[in-house]
């Protein structure tokens, strides 16, 4: 009942109070400490809001270009300033950062004006030809431009990180015999873990030699960053020893035999239970033989006639009739059928021609000749050495316990026979094969644990991006809860003096001494304790209330 009357009276007094006793009166009644806290809190909140606005305005910066030379970096910064594009430096000035939404636009605009130009200059040097330069300067400018273009072409290879080209172009004179031939040297720096193949080295040599007039490929030297001459094997020729192609062929042959062995043994003993190695001796010697064989004309085939010569001769005397007159003597003689010189020819009797007759026939036959050229094939296998290791048989029982047992001799012999057939084992060639059965030592490797969630790259990027606004928000919350909220609570709280005024003005509870002394309920004691606490905390307010009471009574 007393609480209800007190609250009603206080509410009526507040509604009936003048406007001057509103928020400003409460604010003036706030202690100095609370006012200072309120001021500091509002200033801190304003600073946090300003910092958040500046951070959001700066945005996310990305790399525009990295590893630039000082000349290109200065030109790019000057151009970015003209384009009103904000930029930052990173990695000690080796990288230029611009806002993420302007990276592609800035690159296209810089590429339109030819930036970055790179550390090497090419034929663009000829665009800045000065008036009045000497012939020597023109020649050196042309040489620098040609070297720069060759550097750009060689650096375009995937394995080449950077390159330098030195051209020695002698000055030509009017004497043809005394003219010197040009030469070139190429220094390449490869990416870590990269190598140049033989074909790529030959391509670099051909590129340089074809770019300079009268430059022979033998006069081009290619070196790597360690000083190794890469083009030496190409210049020495195939007789200098095994080249890269021959070594690669040997490796291919060995790998082919290893795959055969593993492919035929692994299905029997299980995966990862066999290890094999094969060493092949390849013969790359080249030999050539030429044979000429002559045979006489023999056999049933007709002989081939190269030339034939026939000749006839007689004494030229006239023929006279002779013999017994009659019919037989008047008949012409029968032609002779005898062969002369091995060929059949019509024979004429000496009596028919009236004198001695001589006939010669010479026949020359072709002689068989066989010319055989034999070239031995290169890359023949001279010998094979194979070594195979097979793991013990691993058996797992019903309880999950694993035991390893060696293979029997019969099984080892069968596996050896299979390997011999797989590699084409030959005793005449001197091949050797050794297959043994031994337990494999298993080493427990630590399991590669998955990257935890808090170490994921995307989560780290998200945390970095949200760290600044989150920190500013926490600071603002702490400032509000620690400074502003208590000050506002003290400013908006109803002064206890007005509660006392309401109690005094209440007609139902007049502040009589007898009534006050008669209050013995716990609620009355609580009001009295609150009044005493207010007097101790805010004596100025209590003095103002007492002065108001005194003035009213007067």
C-alpha positions in Angstrom: 0.0 0.0 0.0 2.8 2.4 0.9 4.7 1.5 -2.3 1.6 2.2 -4.5 1.0 5.5 -2.8 4.6 6.6 -3.1 4.8 5.6 -6.8 1.5 7.4 -7.6 2.6 10.5 -5.9 6.0 10.5 -7.6 4.4 10.0 -11.0 2.0 12.9 -10.4 4.8 15.1 -9.3 6.8 14.4 -12.3 3.9 15.0 -14.7 3.1 18.3 -12.9 6.8 19.4 -12.8 7.8 22.4 -15.0 9.8 21.8 -18.2 13.0 23.3 -16.8 13.1 20.4 -14.4 13.2 17.9 -17.3 16.2 16.2 -18.9 18.5 19.3 -18.5 17.8 19.4 -14.8 18.7 15.7 -14.5 21.8 16.2 -16.6 22.9 19.0 -14.4 22.4 16.8 -11.4 24.6 14.1 -12.9 28.0 13.8 -11.1 31.1 15.1 -12.7 32.6 11.7 -13.0 29.6 10.3 -14.9 29.7 13.4 -17.2 33.4 12.8 -18.0 32.7 9.1 -18.7 29.9 10.1 -21.0 32.1 12.5 -22.9 34.9 10.0 -23.3 32.5 7.3 -24.4 30.9 9.5 -27.1 34.4 10.5 -28.4 35.6 6.9 -28.5 32.5 5.8 -30.4 33.0 8.6 -32.9 36.7 7.5 -33.3 35.6 3.9 -33.9 33.0 4.9 -36.5 35.6 7.0 -38.3 38.1 4.2 -38.3 35.6 1.7 -39.6 34.6 4.2 -42.4 38.2 4.7 -43.4 38.9 0.9 -43.4 35.9 0.2 -45.5 36.9 3.0 -47.9 40.4 1.5 -48.4 39.0 -1.9 -49.4 41.0 -5.0 -50.3 44.3 -4.5 -52.1 45.7 -7.0 -54.6 49.1 -7.4 -56.4 49.3 -5.5 -59.6 52.9 -6.3 -60.5 55.7 -7.9 -58.7 59.5 -8.2 -59.1 59.7 -5.0 -61.1 62.8 -3.1 -61.9 63.3 0.4 -60.4 62.7 2.0 -63.7 59.5 0.2 -64.5 58.3 0.6 -60.9 58.7 4.4 -61.1 57.0 4.6 -64.4 54.0 2.6 -63.2 53.6 4.6 -60.0 53.7 7.9 -62.0 51.0 6.5 -64.4 48.9 5.3 -61.5 49.0 8.8 -59.9 47.8 10.3 -63.2 45.0 7.8 -63.3 44.0 8.6 -59.7 44.4 5.0 -58.7 45.4 4.4 -55.0 48.4 2.1 -54.6 50.5 0.5 -51.8 53.9 -1.2 -51.6 54.5 -4.7 -50.3 57.4 -7.1 -49.8 59.9 -4.2 -49.3 58.8 -2.4 -52.4 59.0 -5.4 -54.7 55.3 -5.5 -55.3 52.7 -2.8 -56.1 49.2 -3.2 -54.7 46.0 -1.6 -55.9 42.3 -2.1 -54.9 41.0 -5.4 -56.0 38.3 -4.0 -58.2 40.8 -2.0 -60.2 43.5 -4.6 -60.8 42.4 -5.7 -64.3 41.5 -2.2 -65.4 44.8 -0.8 -64.4 46.7 -3.6 -66.1 44.9 -3.1 -69.4 45.5 0.7 -69.3 49.2 0.2 -68.4 49.6 -2.4 -71.2 48.1 0.1 -73.7 50.9 2.5 -73.1 53.6 -0.3 -73.0 54.2 -0.8 -69.3 55.9 -2.6 -67.8 58.7 -2.6 -70.5 60.7 -5.3 -68.7 64.4 -5.4 -67.8 65.5 -5.9 -71.4 64.9 -3.6 -74.3 64.3 -4.9 -77.9 63.7 -3.2 -81.1 62.0 -0.3 -79.4 65.5 1.1 -78.9 65.4 2.0 -82.6 62.3 4.2 -82.0 64.4 6.6 -79.9 67.2 7.2 -82.5 68.9 10.5 -81.8 69.9 12.9 -84.5 73.6 13.1 -85.2 74.6 9.7 -83.7 77.7 8.0 -85.2 77.9 4.8 -87.1 79.4 3.1 -84.1 76.4 4.1 -82.0 74.0 2.9 -84.6 75.7 -0.5 -84.8 75.7 -0.8 -81.0 72.1 0.1 -80.8 71.2 -2.5 -83.4 73.3 -5.1 -81.5 71.5 -4.3 -78.2 68.1 -4.4 -79.8 68.9 -7.8 -81.4 70.2 -9.2 -78.0 67.1 -8.0 -76.2 64.8 -9.7 -78.7 66.7 -12.9 -78.5 66.5 -12.7 -74.6 62.7 -12.3 -74.9 62.4 -15.3 -77.2 64.5 -17.6 -75.1 62.8 -16.5 -71.9 59.5 -17.6 -73.4 60.5 -21.2 -72.8 58.8 -22.9 -69.9 62.0 -24.1 -68.2 63.9 -20.8 -68.6 63.5 -18.2 -65.9 65.8 -15.6 -67.4 68.5 -15.4 -70.1 71.3 -13.2 -71.3 72.7 -13.2 -74.9 76.1 -11.8 -75.9 76.7 -11.3 -79.6 80.1 -10.7 -81.1 79.5 -9.0 -84.4 82.9 -8.1 -86.0 83.0 -5.0 -88.2 83.0 -5.9 -91.8 85.7 -4.6 -94.1 86.4 -4.6 -97.8 88.7 -7.6 -97.8 86.7 -10.8 -98.0 89.5 -13.1 -96.9 90.1 -11.1 -93.7 86.5 -10.9 -92.6 85.8 -12.6 -89.2 82.7 -14.7 -88.5 80.3 -13.7 -85.8 79.8 -15.7 -82.6 77.3 -15.8 -79.8 77.0 -16.9 -76.1 73.8 -17.6 -74.3 73.5 -17.8 -70.5 70.2 -19.3 -69.2 68.9 -19.5 -65.7 66.4 -22.3 -65.2 63.5 -22.6 -62.8 64.3 -24.7 -59.8 63.9 -28.4 -60.7 63.7 -27.8 -64.4 66.2 -29.0 -67.1 66.6 -28.4 -70.8 66.3 -31.4 -73.1 68.7 -32.0 -76.0 66.0 -30.8 -78.6 65.5 -27.6 -76.6 69.2 -26.8 -76.5 69.4 -27.4 -80.2 66.4 -25.2 -80.7 68.1 -22.3 -78.8 71.3 -22.7 -80.9 69.3 -22.7 -84.1 67.3 -19.7 -83.0 70.4 -17.6 -82.3 72.2 -18.8 -85.4 69.3 -18.1 -87.7 68.8 -14.6 -86.2 72.3 -13.4 -87.0 73.6 -13.3 -90.6 76.5 -15.7 -91.3 76.5 -17.1 -87.8 77.2 -20.8 -87.7 75.5 -23.1 -85.1 79.0 -24.3 -84.1 79.8 -20.7 -83.0 76.9 -20.6 -80.5 77.6 -21.6 -76.9 74.8 -22.3 -74.4 75.6 -22.3 -70.6 73.5 -22.6 -67.5 73.7 -20.7 -64.3 76.3 -23.1 -62.9 78.6 -22.6 -65.8 78.0 -26.0 -67.4 78.3 -26.0 -71.2 75.0 -27.4 -72.5 75.7 -27.2 -76.2 79.0 -29.1 -76.0 77.5 -32.6 -76.6 75.7 -31.3 -79.7 78.9 -29.8 -81.1 81.1 -32.9 -80.5 79.0 -35.2 -82.6 77.5 -38.6 -82.0 81.0 -40.2 -81.6 81.7 -38.5 -78.3 79.8 -41.2 -76.4 76.3 -42.0 -75.3 74.0 -39.1 -76.0 70.7 -38.2 -74.4 68.7 -40.3 -76.9 70.8 -43.4 -76.3 70.6 -43.0 -72.5 66.9 -42.5 -72.8 66.6 -45.7 -74.9 68.5 -47.7 -72.3 66.1 -46.4 -69.5 63.1 -47.3 -71.6 64.3 -50.8 -72.2 65.0 -51.4 -68.5 61.7 -49.9 -67.5 59.9 -52.1 -70.0 61.5 -55.3 -68.6 60.7 -54.2 -65.0 57.0 -53.7 -66.0 57.0 -57.2 -67.5 58.3 -58.8 -64.3 56.1 -56.9 -62.0 53.1 -57.4 -64.2 53.4 -61.2 -64.2 54.5 -61.7 -60.5 52.2 -59.1 -58.8 48.9 -60.9 -59.4 50.4 -64.0 -57.7 52.1 -62.6 -54.7 49.9 -59.5 -54.3 50.3 -55.8 -54.7 53.4 -54.2 -53.2 54.9 -57.6 -52.5 57.5 -57.7 -55.3 60.5 -55.5 -56.2 62.4 -55.9 -59.4 65.3 -54.2 -61.2 66.8 -54.9 -64.6 70.1 -53.7 -66.0 70.5 -53.9 -69.7 73.7 -53.7 -71.7 72.9 -52.2 -75.1 75.3 -52.3 -78.1 75.2 -49.0 -80.0 78.2 -49.9 -82.2 77.7 -49.3 -85.9 79.3 -51.6 -88.5 78.9 -51.9 -92.3 80.1 -54.6 -94.7 80.1 -54.9 -98.5 80.5 -58.3 -100.3 80.9 -59.0 -104.1 80.1 -62.6 -105.2 80.9 -64.0 -108.7 79.3 -67.3 -110.0 79.6 -69.0 -113.4 76.7 -69.6 -115.7 75.4 -72.9 -114.5 72.1 -74.6 -114.2 69.2 -75.0 -116.5 68.6 -71.3 -117.0 69.7 -69.9 -120.4 72.9 -68.0 -120.3 73.0 -64.3 -120.9 75.1 -63.3 -124.0 77.1 -60.2 -123.6 78.6 -60.1 -127.2 79.0 -62.4 -130.3 81.4 -62.1 -133.2 81.2 -64.2 -136.5 83.7 -64.2 -139.4 84.0 -66.3 -142.7 86.9 -66.5 -145.2 87.7 -68.5 -148.4 90.4 -68.6 -151.1 88.2 -67.1 -153.8 88.8 -70.0 -156.5 86.0 -71.0 -159.0 84.3 -74.3 -158.5 84.6 -76.9 -161.4 82.5 -80.0 -161.8 84.1 -83.2 -160.9 83.2 -86.8 -160.4 81.5 -89.4 -162.5 79.2 -87.9 -165.0 75.6 -88.7 -164.3 72.6 -87.7 -162.3 74.3 -87.7 -158.9 77.0 -85.5 -159.9 74.6 -82.9 -161.1 72.8 -82.7 -157.6 73.8 -79.8 -155.2 75.6 -80.8 -152.1 73.9 -81.2 -148.8 74.6 -78.4 -146.2 76.8 -79.4 -143.4 75.3 -79.6 -139.9 78.4 -79.5 -137.7 78.7 -76.8 -135.1 81.5 -74.3 -135.2 82.5 -72.5 -132.0 79.7 -74.0 -130.0 76.9 -72.4 -132.1 74.8 -74.0 -134.7 75.3 -72.4 -138.2 74.7 -73.7 -141.7 77.8 -75.5 -143.0 78.9 -75.2 -146.6 81.2 -77.9 -148.0 84.4 -76.9 -149.5 83.4 -78.6 -152.7 80.3 -76.4 -153.0 82.3 -73.2 -152.6 85.0 -74.5 -154.9 87.8 -74.1 -152.2 88.8 -74.1 -148.5 86.3 -72.1 -146.2 87.1 -70.7 -142.7 84.4 -69.5 -140.3 85.0 -68.1 -136.8 82.2 -67.4 -134.2 83.1 -65.8 -130.8 80.4 -65.6 -128.1 81.0 -63.7 -124.7 78.6 -64.5 -121.8 77.7 -62.4 -118.7 79.3 -63.4 -115.4 77.0 -63.3 -112.3 77.9 -60.7 -109.7 76.3 -60.2 -106.3 77.0 -57.0 -104.2 75.7 -57.3 -100.6 75.9 -54.3 -98.1 75.3 -55.3 -94.5 74.6 -52.7 -91.8 74.2 -54.0 -88.2 71.3 -52.6 -86.3 72.2 -50.4 -83.3 70.6 -50.8 -79.9 70.9 -54.6 -79.7 70.8 -56.1 -76.3 74.1 -57.7 -75.3 73.2 -58.8 -71.8 70.4 -58.6 -69.2 70.9 -58.7 -65.4 67.7 -59.1 -63.4 67.1 -59.1 -59.6 63.7 -59.9 -58.1 62.7 -59.9 -54.4 59.4 -61.4 -53.4 57.8 -60.8 -49.9 56.8 -63.6 -47.6 53.2 -64.8 -47.7 51.1 -62.8 -45.2 48.2 -64.7 -43.7 45.5 -63.2 -41.5 43.6 -65.5 -39.2 40.0 -65.1 -38.0 41.1 -63.1 -34.9 42.9 -60.5 -37.1 46.4 -61.6 -36.3 48.8 -61.5 -39.3 51.6 -64.0 -39.8 54.2 -64.2 -42.6 55.5 -67.5 -44.0 58.2 -68.0 -46.6 57.5 -69.5 -50.0 58.3 -73.0 -50.8 61.2 -74.0 -53.1 58.7 -75.2 -55.7 57.0 -71.8 -55.7 60.3 -69.9 -56.0 61.3 -72.1 -59.0 57.9 -71.4 -60.7 58.3 -67.7 -60.2 61.8 -67.8 -61.5 60.7 -69.6 -64.6 57.9 -67.0 -65.2 60.5 -64.2 -64.9 62.8 -65.9 -67.3 60.1 -66.2 -69.9 59.0 -62.7 -69.3 62.4 -61.1 -70.0 63.5 -63.6 -72.7 66.3 -65.1 -70.7 69.1 -66.5 -72.8 72.1 -68.5 -71.5 74.0 -68.0 -74.8 73.8 -64.3 -74.4 75.1 -64.4 -70.8 71.9 -63.2 -69.0 71.6 -63.6 -65.3 68.6 -63.8 -63.0 68.3 -63.9 -59.3 65.0 -64.3 -57.5 64.9 -64.5 -53.7 62.1 -64.7 -51.1 62.6 -62.4 -48.1 60.3 -60.6 -45.6 59.7 -56.9 -46.3 60.3 -54.6 -43.4 57.3 -52.4 -42.8 57.9 -49.0 -41.3 55.0 -47.3 -39.6 54.7 -43.9 -41.1 52.9 -41.1 -39.2 49.6 -40.5 -40.7 49.2 -37.2 -42.4 46.6 -35.4 -40.4 44.1 -33.3 -42.2 44.5 -29.6 -41.9 42.2 -28.5 -39.1 39.4 -26.1 -39.7 41.1 -23.2 -38.1 44.1 -23.6 -40.4 42.2 -23.6 -43.6 43.4 -20.9 -46.0 39.9 -19.7 -46.8 39.1 -19.4 -43.1 42.4 -17.5 -42.5 41.6 -15.1 -45.3 38.1 -14.5 -43.9 39.5 -13.9 -40.4 42.0 -11.4 -41.8 39.3 -9.6 -43.7 36.9 -9.5 -40.7 39.5 -8.8 -38.0 39.5 -5.0 -38.3 35.7 -4.5 -38.3 35.2 -7.1 -35.6 37.8 -5.5 -33.4 36.3 -2.0 -33.9 32.8 -3.4 -33.1 34.1 -4.9 -29.8 35.8 -1.7 -28.8 32.6 0.2 -29.5 30.6 -2.3 -27.4 33.1 -2.0 -24.5 33.0 1.8 -24.6 29.2 1.8 -24.7 28.8 -0.7 -21.8 31.6 0.8 -19.7 31.2 4.5 -20.2 28.1 5.6 -22.0 25.6 3.2 -20.5 26.3 4.1 -16.8 26.3 7.9 -17.6 23.0 7.6 -19.5 21.5 5.6 -16.6 22.6 8.2 -14.1 21.2 11.0 -16.3 17.8 9.3 -16.9 17.3 8.1 -13.3 14.6 9.9 -11.2 16.2 11.9 -8.4 15.4 10.7 -4.9 14.6 14.3 -3.9 11.6 14.3 -6.2 10.5 11.0 -4.6 10.7 12.7 -1.2 8.8 15.7 -2.6 6.1 13.3 -3.9 5.9 11.7 -0.5 5.6 15.0 1.3 3.0 16.3 -1.2 0.9 13.2 -0.8 -2.2 14.1 1.2 -2.6 10.6 2.2 0.8 10.4 3.9 1.6 13.8 5.4 5.1 14.0 6.7 4.3 14.4 10.4 6.9 13.6 13.0 4.4 11.3 14.8 3.6 9.5 11.6 7.2 9.1 10.7 8.0 7.9 14.1 5.0 5.6 14.0 6.3 3.9 10.8 7.5 0.5 12.0 6.9 -1.6 8.9 9.9 -3.0 6.9 8.9 -1.0 3.8 9.2 2.3 5.8 12.6 1.3 7.1 13.6 0.6 3.5 12.5 4.1 2.4 14.4 5.6 5.3 17.6 3.6 4.4 17.3 4.8 0.8 17.0 8.5 1.9 20.0 8.1 4.1 22.0 6.5 1.2 21.0 9.4 -1.0 22.2 11.9 1.5 25.5 10.2 1.7 25.9 9.9 -2.1 24.5 13.2 -3.2 24.4 15.7 -0.4 23.9 18.5 -2.8 20.5 17.1 -3.9 19.4 16.6 -0.3 20.4 20.1 0.6 18.4 21.4 -2.3 15.4 19.5 -1.1 15.7 20.8 2.4 16.1 24.3 1.2 13.0 23.9 -0.9 11.1 22.7 2.1 12.3 25.6 4.2 11.3 28.1 1.5 7.9 26.5 1.2 7.3 26.8 4.9 8.4 30.4 5.0 
